[in-house]
Amino acid sequence: MTDSRVRRVLAAWPVWLALVGILACAVELGGRQVVRQSLLQNVTGAAPPSAASLVILAGVAALLVAAWLRVRRALTADRAVALALCALFVAGLAAQQRLGARLQSDGYFYFAFLRSMVNDGDVNLANDYGLIGIGGEELMRPTPTGYAQTAWSVGPAIAWMPFYAVGDLGANYLAARGVKVAVDGSSYPYRQAICVAGLFYGLLGFWFCYRLAARHFAAGLAALATAALASGSFMLWYVVKEPTMSHATSMSAVAAFIYAWDVTRGRRPAWQWAALGLLGGLMLAIRWQNLVFMAFPAWEFVSAVAAGPGLAMRRRSLLHGAIFAACALVGFLPQLIAWNAIYGSPIAVSPLSPKMLWLSPDPVRMLWSSRNGLFATSPVTYVAALGLVVFAIRDRAFGRLALAVFVLAVYVNASVEDWWGGAAYGARRFDGTVPLLVTGLAAAADGLRRLVAKRPLAAVTALLGALVLWNLTAMATAVSGRFGGSVPQSFTDLAVDQARVRARWFGHPFSYPANLIYAAREGVAPFRYDAFAFPMLGDPGQPYGRVDIGLRDEAYLGDGWYQADTLPDGTTARWSGPTAEVLLPLDHAAPLTVQLRVKPFSYPGASLNLAVRINGRRFGPFPLGADWQRVDFPTDASVWTAGVNRIQLVWTGAAVPAAVGIGNDARELGGAADYVRIQAAR
């Protein structure tokens, strides 16, 4: 290092001091995460600072560094984003502790691989399952080689090894201080270290997302898109709440892979093809669904071979392709070895894995449904996907390929038997598409910026329209008697009521156009799609359906019902007028037994009868007693239809209680209903 460079480094002492402060905050919070002790308190004996104060200190240090670099005219966008990510690492550690991040869900199975490889030197997971507290008949059923079953990959375990080593240091540190903690890889220091790994890889992935977007758009737009996608999508959950799932690690690997491909595209020497292949192989070992992102180098390879100007260029392209494939195989080799050891074949499909229904994907619900639909549950991804379309128009090379790969990812994820991802938060299996969506969101932000600059009145009109909508929904709430008057109001309650009104009027806007098409086809309001997209009888294991009236029943009720009420006997139900309608979405028509639990409005001289109409077909009337009773009757398949079915309860003795001398109730009551249930005939 030359004297001038040494002087420049020494002159930057404020930067290094601030960075050391951020690192110290990270180490302190990391220590609390891994060993559940304050390292600062152990060293100094002083009371440990709060997590909030450490986060503030790290943020202030990052701002001081930014200010110093700004004065020195050295604050580039890349440095500003890097500083922000460093401070966010500290904030993420505090958030993980606040949210109780721990080893859970699929994280157990990746962790079992990690412990087995490091501590036992094998991939026989039977003893590891026992040590970390999971088991079950399916898991422990011997494979052809006598090993325990697994449907999970080894890639996350490989990526987590450095953090596992830190956990081992933490466990031995505690044991040396007399704390009773296992040092065999099963105790909490090892587990919590993996939480830190998820946070680290998540933030590293966002860095590569930013760098990728910044290659095609202004750095400010790229930073904005990265921040919005990171904090506005499902990915935030898997960075701070469930970091031991594979998704943060997977996203990081894919982001690094796509960025490396894009940076070197068109001028990649043999060694870079080899490095890209190794990275791609590890990316596949983390999640096999990441195979779709191999389309980037595959398309480049095919294009180069097809367009090569001569035999020598074609041979060179073929050589590079062979190098890439060989190195990708090396990167994926740990997974092949694990499969061979567990199932006796380097290519295996675990019986625990969900089936792939390649010929019957469900992309509509995968994108727009309330069951972890990508666009419906992470609206920012909807804007990003539309931006990808814009980007594809602007950039024929990368943009079109990025859009095609995103569509391919939708197809693959929609073909998984449990496309909703089980008991998950959001469309978690789209983790690998995050780098593409960040670029798409930057394109969308750029397009919106241009639109506002060109038509500022449209932006002002949209803002004023939102204020008008606020007033209209407040008026609708006042009409129902839940707002207005001269007493203090709860704007929290008003906001909830306004949200319900908006949903009933427009449906969920981020389920457009799926809910609008469904509503037009079935003749119902768009908001019903949220529940009706998953019709009854759709699951062969549940040949029945039930609507509990008075409990989360809004989507299923038509006209004729009053507000939910808890009756004197404790039953939660609803009273209805002379006629009340229940809507039942069915997957298919079938012979069904209908079961109702009802109670008529009883008064002297009342006609206690109930008739039922199903899609216009009449059943009954059924004579009733004065108290609750069950009404069961069979129906054949011709009564029902695939789609929305309308059941009407018709009370022959409806009356106004005040008019017949029973209380002051001025409503016209026919009867009360507790539930409506259907059961497929056996």
C-alpha positions as CSV (number, residue, x, y, z in Angstrom):
1,M,0.0,0.0,0.0
2,T,1.4,3.4,-1.0
3,D,1.9,6.3,1.4
4,S,-0.9,8.2,-0.2
5,R,-3.3,5.3,0.2
6,V,-2.3,4.9,3.9
7,R,-2.9,8.6,4.5
8,R,-6.4,8.3,2.9
9,V,-7.2,5.3,5.0
10,L,-6.0,7.0,8.2
11,A,-7.9,10.2,7.3
12,A,-11.1,8.2,7.2
13,W,-10.9,7.4,10.9
14,P,-14.5,8.7,11.6
15,V,-15.8,6.2,9.1
16,W,-13.9,3.3,10.8
17,L,-14.9,4.4,14.2
18,A,-18.6,4.5,13.3
19,L,-18.4,1.2,11.5
20,V,-16.7,-0.3,14.7
21,G,-19.7,1.1,16.7
22,I,-22.2,-0.6,14.3
23,L,-20.2,-3.9,14.6
24,A,-20.1,-3.6,18.4
25,C,-23.9,-3.2,18.4
26,A,-24.3,-6.2,16.2
27,V,-22.0,-8.4,18.3
28,E,-23.8,-7.4,21.5
29,L,-27.3,-8.1,20.1
30,G,-26.0,-11.3,18.4
31,G,-24.6,-12.4,21.7
32,R,-28.0,-11.9,23.3
33,Q,-29.5,-13.9,20.5
34,V,-27.1,-16.8,20.5
35,V,-26.1,-17.2,24.2
36,R,-29.0,-15.3,25.7
37,Q,-26.5,-13.1,27.7
38,S,-25.1,-9.6,27.3
39,L,-21.4,-9.9,26.3
40,L,-20.9,-6.3,27.3
41,Q,-22.3,-6.9,30.8
42,N,-20.0,-10.0,31.2
43,V,-17.0,-8.0,30.2
44,T,-17.7,-4.7,32.1
45,G,-20.1,-5.7,34.7
46,A,-22.3,-2.7,33.8
47,A,-26.0,-2.9,33.1
48,P,-26.5,-3.8,29.4
49,P,-28.0,-1.2,27.1
50,S,-31.5,-1.8,25.8
51,A,-32.0,-3.3,22.3
52,A,-33.7,-0.1,21.2
53,S,-30.8,2.1,22.3
54,L,-28.4,-0.2,20.4
55,V,-30.5,0.1,17.3
56,I,-30.6,3.9,17.6
57,L,-26.8,4.0,18.2
58,A,-26.2,1.9,15.0
59,G,-28.5,4.2,13.0
60,V,-26.8,7.3,14.3
61,A,-23.4,5.8,13.5
62,A,-24.6,5.0,9.9
63,L,-25.9,8.6,9.5
64,L,-22.6,10.0,10.8
65,V,-20.7,7.9,8.3
66,A,-23.0,9.1,5.5
67,A,-22.6,12.7,6.6
68,W,-18.8,12.4,6.7
69,L,-18.7,10.8,3.2
70,R,-21.1,13.5,1.9
71,V,-18.7,16.2,3.1
72,R,-15.8,14.4,1.5
73,R,-18.0,14.0,-1.7
74,A,-17.6,10.3,-1.5
75,L,-21.1,9.2,-0.6
76,T,-22.1,7.1,-3.5
77,A,-25.5,5.4,-3.7
78,D,-23.8,2.0,-3.2
79,R,-22.2,3.1,0.0
80,A,-25.4,4.7,1.3
81,V,-27.3,1.4,0.7
82,A,-24.5,-0.7,2.2
83,L,-24.5,1.5,5.4
84,A,-28.3,1.2,5.6
85,L,-28.0,-2.6,5.4
86,C,-25.4,-2.6,8.1
87,A,-27.7,-0.6,10.4
88,L,-30.6,-2.8,9.4
89,F,-28.7,-5.9,10.5
90,V,-28.6,-4.5,14.0
91,A,-32.3,-3.6,13.8
92,G,-33.1,-7.0,12.4
93,L,-31.4,-8.7,15.4
94,A,-33.5,-6.6,17.8
95,A,-36.6,-7.4,15.7
96,Q,-35.9,-11.2,15.8
97,Q,-35.6,-11.1,19.6
98,R,-38.8,-9.0,19.9
99,L,-40.7,-11.4,17.6
100,G,-39.3,-14.5,19.2
101,A,-37.6,-15.9,16.1
102,R,-36.5,-19.4,16.7
103,L,-35.9,-22.8,15.0
104,Q,-39.4,-23.8,13.7
105,S,-41.4,-25.4,10.9
106,D,-39.3,-26.6,7.9
107,G,-36.2,-25.1,9.7
108,Y,-36.0,-28.2,11.9
109,F,-35.4,-30.4,8.8
110,Y,-32.7,-28.2,7.3
111,F,-31.1,-28.0,10.8
112,A,-31.1,-31.8,11.1
113,F,-29.0,-32.0,8.0
114,L,-26.6,-29.4,9.4
115,R,-26.2,-31.1,12.7
116,S,-25.8,-34.5,11.1
117,M,-23.2,-33.5,8.6
118,V,-21.1,-31.5,11.1
119,N,-21.4,-33.6,14.2
120,D,-22.0,-37.1,12.8
121,G,-20.4,-36.9,9.4
122,D,-23.4,-38.5,7.7
123,V,-26.9,-37.8,6.6
124,N,-28.7,-40.4,8.6
125,L,-31.1,-38.1,10.4
126,A,-32.8,-40.5,12.8
127,N,-30.8,-39.5,15.8
128,D,-30.8,-35.8,14.8
129,Y,-34.6,-35.8,14.7
130,G,-34.7,-37.1,18.3
131,L,-32.1,-34.6,19.5
132,I,-33.9,-31.6,18.2
133,G,-37.4,-32.8,19.2
134,I,-39.2,-33.9,16.1
135,G,-40.4,-37.3,14.9
136,G,-43.3,-39.2,13.7
137,E,-44.1,-42.5,12.0
138,E,-43.7,-41.1,8.5
139,L,-40.3,-39.5,9.2
140,M,-38.9,-42.6,11.0
141,R,-40.1,-45.1,8.4
142,P,-36.8,-46.6,7.0
143,T,-35.8,-45.7,3.5
144,P,-34.3,-48.4,1.1
145,T,-30.9,-47.8,2.7
146,G,-32.3,-47.8,6.3
147,Y,-32.1,-44.1,6.8
148,A,-34.8,-41.8,8.2
149,Q,-37.0,-40.0,5.6
150,T,-36.6,-36.4,4.5
151,A,-38.0,-34.2,1.8
152,W,-35.7,-31.3,2.5
153,S,-32.5,-30.1,0.9
154,V,-28.9,-29.9,2.1
155,G,-28.1,-26.4,0.6
156,P,-29.3,-24.3,3.6
157,A,-27.2,-26.5,5.9
158,I,-24.1,-25.8,3.8
159,A,-24.8,-22.0,3.8
160,W,-25.4,-22.0,7.5
161,M,-22.2,-23.8,8.5
162,P,-20.2,-20.6,9.5
163,F,-23.0,-19.5,11.8
164,Y,-23.4,-23.0,13.2
165,A,-19.7,-22.7,14.1
166,V,-20.4,-19.5,16.0
167,G,-23.2,-21.3,17.8
168,D,-20.8,-24.0,18.8
169,L,-18.4,-21.4,20.2
170,G,-21.4,-19.9,22.1
171,A,-22.4,-23.3,23.5
172,N,-18.8,-24.1,24.7
173,Y,-18.5,-20.6,26.2
174,L,-21.6,-21.2,28.2
175,A,-20.6,-24.7,29.3
176,A,-17.2,-23.4,30.4
177,R,-19.0,-20.8,32.6
178,G,-21.0,-23.6,34.3
179,V,-24.3,-23.1,32.3
180,K,-26.0,-26.4,31.6
181,V,-26.2,-26.5,27.9
182,A,-25.6,-29.3,25.4
183,V,-22.5,-28.9,23.1
184,D,-23.6,-31.6,20.7
185,G,-25.3,-29.3,18.2
186,S,-28.8,-29.6,19.5
187,S,-29.1,-26.7,22.1
188,Y,-30.3,-23.2,21.6
189,P,-27.0,-21.5,20.8
190,Y,-26.8,-23.5,17.6
191,R,-30.4,-22.9,16.8
192,Q,-30.4,-19.2,17.4
193,A,-27.2,-18.8,15.4
194,I,-29.3,-20.0,12.4
195,C,-31.7,-17.1,13.0
196,V,-28.8,-14.8,12.6
197,A,-27.8,-16.6,9.4
198,G,-31.3,-16.0,7.9
199,L,-31.1,-12.3,8.7
200,F,-27.6,-12.0,7.2
201,Y,-28.4,-13.8,4.0
202,G,-31.7,-11.9,3.6
203,L,-29.9,-8.6,3.8
204,L,-27.1,-9.9,1.5
205,G,-29.8,-10.9,-1.0
206,F,-31.3,-7.4,-0.9
207,W,-27.9,-6.0,-1.6
208,F,-27.7,-8.0,-4.8
209,C,-31.3,-7.1,-5.6
210,Y,-30.3,-3.5,-5.4
211,R,-27.2,-3.9,-7.5
212,L,-29.2,-5.8,-10.1
213,A,-31.8,-3.1,-10.4
214,A,-29.2,-0.3,-10.3
215,R,-27.7,-1.8,-13.5
216,H,-30.9,-0.9,-15.4
217,F,-32.3,2.1,-13.5
218,A,-31.2,5.1,-11.5
219,A,-29.6,4.1,-8.2
220,G,-32.3,6.0,-6.3
221,L,-35.1,4.1,-8.0
222,A,-33.2,0.8,-7.4
223,A,-32.8,1.6,-3.7
224,L,-36.5,2.6,-3.4
225,A,-37.7,-0.5,-5.1
226,T,-35.5,-2.7,-3.0
227,A,-36.7,-1.1,0.2
228,A,-40.3,-1.4,-0.8
229,L,-40.1,-5.0,-1.9
230,A,-38.1,-6.0,1.1
231,S,-40.5,-4.4,3.6
232,G,-43.7,-4.7,1.7
233,S,-43.7,-8.4,0.7
234,F,-43.7,-11.8,2.4
235,M,-39.8,-11.8,2.4
236,L,-39.7,-9.6,5.6
237,W,-41.4,-12.3,7.5
238,Y,-38.8,-14.9,6.5
239,V,-35.9,-12.5,7.5
240,V,-37.1,-11.5,11.0
241,K,-39.9,-13.9,12.1
242,E,-39.1,-17.3,10.5
243,P,-35.5,-16.9,9.4
244,T,-34.7,-20.6,9.8
245,M,-36.8,-21.4,6.8
246,S,-34.8,-21.7,3.6
247,H,-36.4,-18.6,1.9
248,A,-34.0,-15.9,2.9
249,T,-31.0,-18.0,2.1
250,S,-32.6,-19.1,-1.2
251,M,-33.4,-15.5,-2.2
252,S,-29.8,-14.5,-1.5
253,A,-28.4,-17.3,-3.7
254,V,-30.7,-16.5,-6.6
255,A,-30.1,-12.8,-6.3
256,A,-26.3,-13.3,-6.4
257,F,-26.7,-15.8,-9.3
258,I,-28.8,-13.5,-11.5
259,Y,-26.6,-10.4,-10.7
260,A,-23.4,-12.4,-11.5
261,W,-25.0,-13.5,-14.7
262,D,-26.1,-10.0,-15.7
263,V,-22.8,-8.4,-14.8
264,T,-20.7,-10.8,-16.9
265,R,-23.2,-11.4,-19.7
266,G,-21.8,-11.3,-23.2
267,R,-18.1,-11.2,-22.1
268,R,-17.7,-14.0,-19.7
269,P,-14.4,-15.9,-19.8
270,A,-14.1,-19.6,-18.9
271,W,-13.4,-19.0,-15.2
272,Q,-16.4,-16.9,-14.8
273,W,-18.6,-19.6,-16.4
274,A,-17.1,-22.0,-13.9
275,A,-17.8,-19.7,-10.9
276,L,-21.4,-19.0,-12.2
277,G,-21.9,-22.8,-12.5
278,L,-20.8,-23.4,-8.9
279,L,-23.1,-20.7,-7.7
280,G,-26.0,-22.1,-9.7
281,G,-25.4,-25.6,-8.3
282,L,-25.5,-24.3,-4.7
283,M,-28.6,-22.3,-5.6
284,L,-30.3,-25.6,-6.7
285,A,-29.1,-27.4,-3.6
286,I,-30.8,-24.8,-1.5
287,R,-34.2,-25.1,-3.3
288,W,-34.7,-27.3,-6.4
289,Q,-37.4,-24.8,-7.6
290,N,-34.6,-22.5,-8.3
291,L,-33.9,-24.5,-11.4
292,V,-36.1,-22.1,-13.3
293,F,-33.4,-19.4,-12.9
294,M,-31.0,-21.5,-14.8
295,A,-33.0,-20.3,-17.8
296,F,-30.8,-17.1,-17.9
297,P,-27.5,-18.8,-18.8
298,A,-29.3,-21.5,-20.7
299,W,-30.9,-18.9,-23.0
300,E,-27.5,-17.1,-23.4
301,F,-25.8,-20.4,-24.3
302,V,-28.4,-21.4,-26.9
303,S,-28.4,-17.9,-28.4
304,A,-24.6,-17.9,-28.6
305,V,-24.5,-21.4,-30.3
306,A,-27.2,-20.5,-32.7
307,A,-25.7,-17.1,-33.6
308,G,-22.0,-18.0,-33.6
309,P,-20.4,-16.5,-36.7
310,G,-18.1,-19.5,-37.2
311,L,-17.2,-23.0,-36.1
312,A,-14.5,-21.7,-33.7
313,M,-17.1,-19.5,-31.9
314,R,-19.6,-22.3,-31.7
315,R,-16.9,-24.6,-30.2
316,R,-16.0,-21.9,-27.7
317,S,-19.6,-21.5,-26.7
318,L,-20.0,-25.3,-26.3
319,L,-16.9,-25.4,-24.2
320,H,-18.2,-22.7,-21.9
321,G,-21.6,-24.5,-21.7
322,A,-19.8,-27.7,-20.7
323,I,-17.7,-25.9,-18.1
324,F,-20.8,-24.3,-16.6
325,A,-22.7,-27.6,-16.5
326,A,-19.8,-29.5,-14.9
327,C,-19.3,-26.8,-12.2
328,A,-23.1,-26.7,-11.6
329,L,-23.0,-30.4,-11.1
330,V,-20.2,-30.0,-8.6
331,G,-22.1,-27.3,-6.7
332,F,-25.2,-29.6,-6.6
333,L,-23.1,-32.7,-5.7
334,P,-23.8,-32.5,-1.9
335,Q,-27.5,-33.0,-2.7
336,L,-26.9,-35.9,-5.0
337,I,-24.7,-37.6,-2.4
338,A,-27.3,-37.1,0.3
339,W,-30.1,-38.5,-1.9
340,N,-27.9,-41.5,-2.8
341,A,-27.1,-42.2,0.9
342,I,-30.8,-41.8,2.0
343,Y,-32.7,-43.3,-0.9
344,G,-30.1,-45.4,-2.8
345,S,-30.1,-43.2,-5.9
346,P,-28.5,-39.8,-6.7
347,I,-31.9,-38.7,-8.2
348,A,-34.7,-39.4,-5.8
349,V,-38.2,-38.1,-4.9
350,S,-39.1,-38.4,-1.3
351,P,-42.6,-39.9,-0.5
352,L,-43.0,-36.9,1.9
353,S,-42.7,-34.4,-1.0
354,P,-45.9,-32.8,-2.3
355,K,-46.9,-34.1,-5.7
356,M,-46.3,-32.0,-8.9
357,L,-49.4,-31.6,-10.9
358,W,-47.7,-30.4,-14.1
359,L,-50.9,-30.8,-16.3
360,S,-53.2,-29.1,-13.9
361,P,-51.6,-26.0,-12.4
362,D,-53.7,-23.4,-10.5
363,P,-52.1,-20.1,-11.4
364,V,-55.2,-18.0,-10.8
365,R,-55.6,-18.9,-7.2
366,M,-51.8,-19.0,-6.9
367,L,-51.7,-15.3,-7.7
368,W,-55.0,-13.7,-6.6
369,S,-56.6,-15.8,-3.9
370,S,-56.7,-15.1,-0.2
371,R,-54.9,-18.4,0.4
372,N,-51.4,-17.0,0.2
373,G,-51.9,-15.8,-3.3
374,L,-48.8,-13.8,-4.4
375,F,-50.5,-10.6,-5.6
376,A,-53.4,-10.7,-3.1
377,T,-51.3,-11.1,0.0
378,S,-48.2,-9.0,-1.1
379,P,-49.7,-6.2,-3.2
380,V,-46.3,-4.6,-3.9
381,T,-45.5,-7.7,-6.0
382,Y,-48.5,-6.9,-8.2
383,V,-47.1,-3.5,-9.0
384,A,-43.7,-5.1,-9.5
385,A,-45.1,-7.8,-11.9
386,L,-46.8,-5.1,-14.0
387,G,-43.4,-3.3,-14.0
388,L,-41.8,-6.4,-15.3
389,V,-44.1,-6.2,-18.3
390,V,-43.0,-2.6,-18.8
391,F,-39.4,-3.6,-18.4
392,A,-39.8,-6.4,-21.0
393,I,-41.0,-3.8,-23.5
394,R,-38.1,-1.4,-22.8
395,D,-35.3,-4.1,-22.5
396,R,-35.6,-6.8,-25.1
397,A,-32.5,-8.7,-23.8
398,F,-32.8,-8.9,-20.0
399,G,-36.4,-7.6,-19.6
400,R,-38.1,-10.2,-21.8
401,L,-36.1,-13.0,-20.3
402,A,-36.8,-11.8,-16.8
403,L,-40.6,-11.7,-17.5
404,A,-40.5,-15.2,-19.1
405,V,-38.6,-16.6,-16.1
406,F,-41.1,-15.1,-13.7
407,V,-44.0,-16.7,-15.7
408,L,-42.2,-20.0,-15.6
409,A,-41.8,-19.6,-11.8
410,V,-45.6,-19.0,-11.5
411,Y,-46.2,-22.2,-13.5
412,V,-43.9,-24.3,-11.3
413,N,-45.3,-23.0,-8.0
414,A,-48.9,-23.3,-9.3
415,S,-48.2,-27.0,-10.2
416,V,-47.3,-28.0,-6.6
417,E,-50.0,-30.0,-5.0
418,D,-50.1,-27.7,-2.0
419,W,-49.5,-24.5,-4.0
420,W,-50.4,-22.3,-1.1
421,G,-47.3,-23.5,0.8
422,G,-49.0,-25.1,3.9
423,A,-49.3,-23.1,7.1
424,A,-47.2,-20.3,5.7
425,Y,-47.1,-16.5,5.6
426,G,-47.6,-15.3,2.1
427,A,-46.4,-16.9,-1.2
428,R,-43.1,-18.0,0.3
429,R,-42.1,-20.2,-2.6
430,F,-41.6,-17.1,-4.8
431,D,-38.5,-16.1,-2.8
432,G,-36.3,-16.6,-5.9
433,T,-38.4,-14.2,-7.9
434,V,-37.6,-11.3,-5.5
435,P,-34.6,-10.0,-7.5
436,L,-36.7,-9.9,-10.7
437,L,-39.6,-8.2,-8.9
438,V,-37.3,-5.6,-7.5
439,T,-36.2,-4.7,-11.0
440,G,-39.8,-4.7,-12.1
441,L,-40.8,-2.5,-9.2
442,A,-38.0,-0.1,-10.2
443,A,-39.5,-0.1,-13.7
444,A,-43.0,0.6,-12.3
445,A,-41.7,3.4,-10.1
446,D,-39.9,5.0,-13.1
447,G,-43.0,4.7,-15.2
448,L,-45.2,6.3,-12.5
449,R,-42.7,9.1,-12.0
450,R,-42.8,9.9,-15.7
451,L,-46.6,9.7,-15.7
452,V,-46.9,12.1,-12.8
453,A,-44.4,14.5,-14.4
454,K,-46.4,14.3,-17.6
455,R,-49.9,14.4,-16.1
456,P,-49.6,16.0,-12.6
457,L,-53.4,16.6,-12.6
458,A,-54.0,12.9,-12.7
459,A,-52.0,12.4,-9.5
460,V,-53.9,15.2,-7.7
461,T,-57.2,13.8,-8.9
462,A,-56.3,10.4,-7.5
463,L,-55.5,11.9,-4.1
464,L,-58.7,13.9,-4.0
465,G,-60.6,10.8,-5.1
466,A,-59.2,8.9,-2.1
467,L,-60.4,11.6,0.2
468,V,-63.9,11.5,-1.4
469,L,-63.9,7.7,-0.9
470,W,-63.0,8.2,2.7
471,N,-66.1,10.4,3.2
472,L,-68.4,8.1,1.3
473,T,-67.4,5.1,3.4
474,A,-67.7,7.1,6.6
475,M,-71.3,8.1,5.5
476,A,-72.1,4.4,4.8
477,T,-70.9,3.6,8.3
478,A,-73.0,6.4,9.7
479,V,-76.1,5.1,7.9
480,S,-75.7,1.8,9.8
481,G,-75.6,3.7,13.1
482,R,-71.9,3.1,13.9
483,F,-70.6,6.6,13.3
484,G,-71.8,10.1,13.8
485,G,-73.6,12.0,16.5
486,S,-72.3,14.5,19.0
487,V,-70.2,12.2,21.2
488,P,-66.5,11.3,20.9
489,Q,-65.8,8.8,18.2
490,S,-63.2,6.0,17.8
491,F,-61.4,6.5,14.5
492,T,-59.9,3.1,14.9
493,D,-63.4,1.5,14.9
494,L,-64.4,3.8,12.0
495,A,-61.3,2.7,10.0
496,V,-62.3,-1.0,10.5
497,D,-65.9,-0.3,9.4
498,Q,-64.7,1.8,6.4
499,A,-62.4,-1.1,5.4
500,R,-65.4,-3.5,5.5
501,V,-67.5,-1.1,3.4
502,R,-64.7,-0.7,0.8
503,A,-64.3,-4.5,0.6
504,R,-68.0,-5.0,0.0
505,W,-68.2,-2.3,-2.6
506,F,-65.0,-3.1,-4.6
507,G,-63.6,-6.4,-3.3
508,H,-59.9,-6.8,-2.7
509,P,-58.3,-4.7,-5.5
510,F,-55.1,-6.9,-5.5
511,S,-57.3,-9.9,-6.4
512,Y,-58.3,-8.1,-9.7
513,P,-59.1,-9.4,-12.3
514,A,-59.7,-12.9,-10.8
515,N,-62.4,-11.7,-8.4
516,L,-64.1,-9.5,-10.9
517,I,-64.3,-12.3,-13.5
518,Y,-65.6,-14.7,-10.8
519,A,-68.2,-12.2,-9.6
520,A,-69.5,-11.6,-13.2
521,R,-69.7,-15.3,-13.9
522,E,-71.4,-16.3,-10.6
523,G,-73.6,-13.2,-10.2
524,V,-72.1,-12.3,-6.7
525,A,-70.2,-9.3,-5.3
526,P,-66.4,-9.4,-5.8
527,F,-65.6,-9.6,-2.1
528,R,-67.1,-13.1,-1.9
529,Y,-64.3,-14.4,-4.0
530,D,-62.0,-14.3,-1.0
531,A,-63.8,-17.3,0.5
532,F,-65.6,-18.7,-2.6
533,A,-62.3,-19.3,-4.5
534,F,-62.1,-22.4,-2.2
535,P,-65.5,-24.1,-2.7
536,M,-66.9,-26.8,-0.4
537,L,-66.4,-30.4,-1.6
538,G,-63.1,-29.3,-3.2
539,D,-61.1,-31.5,-0.8
540,P,-61.8,-35.2,-1.2
541,G,-60.9,-35.6,2.5
542,Q,-63.7,-33.2,3.5
543,P,-66.9,-34.3,1.8
544,Y,-68.9,-31.7,3.7
545,G,-69.3,-28.0,4.3
546,R,-70.7,-25.7,7.0
547,V,-71.6,-22.1,7.5
548,D,-71.7,-21.1,11.2
549,I,-74.2,-18.2,11.1
550,G,-73.1,-15.4,13.4
551,L,-69.4,-16.4,13.2
552,R,-67.3,-15.2,10.3
553,D,-70.3,-15.7,8.0
554,E,-70.4,-12.4,6.0
555,A,-69.2,-13.9,2.7
556,Y,-71.9,-16.6,2.8
557,L,-75.0,-14.5,3.7
558,G,-77.3,-12.9,1.2
559,D,-80.3,-10.7,1.9
560,G,-82.7,-11.0,4.8
561,W,-80.4,-11.3,7.8
562,Y,-80.0,-9.0,10.8
563,Q,-76.8,-8.5,12.8
564,A,-75.2,-11.4,14.6
565,D,-76.5,-11.9,18.1
566,T,-75.7,-14.1,21.2
567,L,-79.1,-15.4,22.3
568,P,-80.0,-16.0,26.0
569,D,-79.1,-19.7,25.8
570,G,-75.6,-18.7,24.6
571,T,-76.0,-19.6,21.0
572,T,-74.3,-17.2,18.5
573,A,-76.7,-16.9,15.6
574,R,-78.6,-14.4,13.5
575,W,-82.3,-13.5,13.3
576,S,-83.7,-13.2,9.8
577,G,-86.8,-11.6,8.2
578,P,-89.5,-13.6,6.4
579,T,-86.9,-14.8,3.8
580,A,-83.2,-15.1,4.2
581,E,-80.5,-16.3,1.8
582,V,-77.4,-18.4,2.3
583,L,-74.8,-18.7,-0.5
584,L,-72.9,-22.0,-0.7
585,P,-69.9,-22.3,-3.2
586,L,-69.5,-26.0,-4.3
587,D,-66.7,-27.6,-6.3
588,H,-69.1,-29.9,-8.0
589,A,-72.7,-31.1,-7.9
590,A,-73.4,-34.2,-5.8
591,P,-76.2,-35.8,-3.8
592,L,-76.2,-34.0,-0.5
593,T,-77.9,-34.1,2.8
594,V,-78.8,-30.6,4.1
595,Q,-78.7,-30.0,7.8
596,L,-80.1,-26.8,9.4
597,R,-80.2,-25.8,13.1
598,V,-83.0,-23.2,13.4
599,K,-85.4,-21.7,15.8
600,P,-88.6,-20.0,14.6
601,F,-89.9,-16.7,16.1
602,S,-92.6,-18.1,18.4
603,Y,-95.7,-16.2,19.6
604,P,-99.3,-17.2,20.3
605,G,-101.0,-18.3,17.1
606,A,-97.7,-18.4,15.1
607,S,-97.3,-20.8,12.1
608,L,-94.1,-22.6,13.1
609,N,-93.1,-23.9,9.6
610,L,-90.0,-23.5,7.5
611,A,-89.7,-24.0,3.8
612,V,-86.3,-24.2,2.0
613,R,-85.6,-23.3,-1.6
614,I,-82.3,-24.5,-3.2
615,N,-81.6,-22.9,-6.5
616,G,-85.4,-22.4,-7.0
617,R,-86.3,-26.0,-5.9
618,R,-88.6,-26.1,-2.9
619,F,-88.3,-28.5,0.1
620,G,-90.7,-28.7,2.9
621,P,-92.5,-27.0,4.6
622,F,-91.0,-28.6,7.8
623,P,-93.0,-28.3,11.0
624,L,-91.0,-26.9,13.9
625,G,-91.2,-26.6,17.6
626,A,-90.8,-23.3,19.5
627,D,-87.1,-24.1,20.5
628,W,-84.0,-24.9,18.6
629,Q,-84.1,-28.0,16.5
630,R,-82.3,-29.7,13.6
631,V,-83.9,-30.1,10.2
632,D,-82.3,-32.7,7.9
633,F,-83.4,-33.6,4.4
634,P,-81.8,-35.3,1.4
635,T,-81.3,-33.8,-2.1
636,D,-80.1,-35.3,-5.3
637,A,-77.3,-34.0,-7.5
638,S,-79.7,-32.2,-9.9
639,V,-80.5,-29.7,-7.3
640,W,-76.9,-28.4,-7.1
641,T,-74.5,-26.8,-9.4
642,A,-70.7,-26.3,-9.6
643,G,-70.3,-22.7,-8.4
644,V,-72.5,-20.6,-6.2
645,N,-75.7,-22.2,-4.9
646,R,-78.5,-20.2,-3.3
647,I,-80.4,-21.5,-0.3
648,Q,-83.4,-19.5,0.9
649,L,-85.1,-20.0,4.3
650,V,-88.8,-19.1,4.1
651,W,-90.6,-18.6,7.4
652,T,-94.4,-18.8,7.2
653,G,-95.0,-17.2,10.6
654,A,-92.9,-14.0,10.4
655,A,-94.1,-11.1,12.5
656,V,-93.0,-8.0,14.3
657,P,-92.5,-8.7,18.0
658,A,-93.9,-5.3,19.1
659,A,-97.0,-5.9,16.9
660,V,-97.8,-9.2,18.6
661,G,-97.2,-8.0,22.1
662,I,-93.6,-9.3,22.7
663,G,-91.2,-6.6,23.7
664,N,-90.4,-3.5,21.7
665,D,-88.4,-5.1,18.8
666,A,-89.7,-3.4,15.6
667,R,-87.9,-5.8,13.2
668,E,-89.9,-8.4,11.3
669,L,-88.6,-11.8,12.5
670,G,-89.0,-15.1,10.8
671,G,-86.6,-17.2,12.8
672,A,-83.0,-17.6,13.9
673,A,-80.4,-19.9,12.4
674,D,-77.3,-21.3,14.0
675,Y,-75.7,-23.1,11.1
676,V,-76.2,-24.6,7.6
677,R,-74.4,-27.8,6.8
678,I,-74.1,-30.1,3.8
679,Q,-72.8,-33.6,3.7
680,A,-72.1,-35.7,0.6
681,A,-74.3,-38.8,0.5
682,R,-72.4,-42.1,1.2
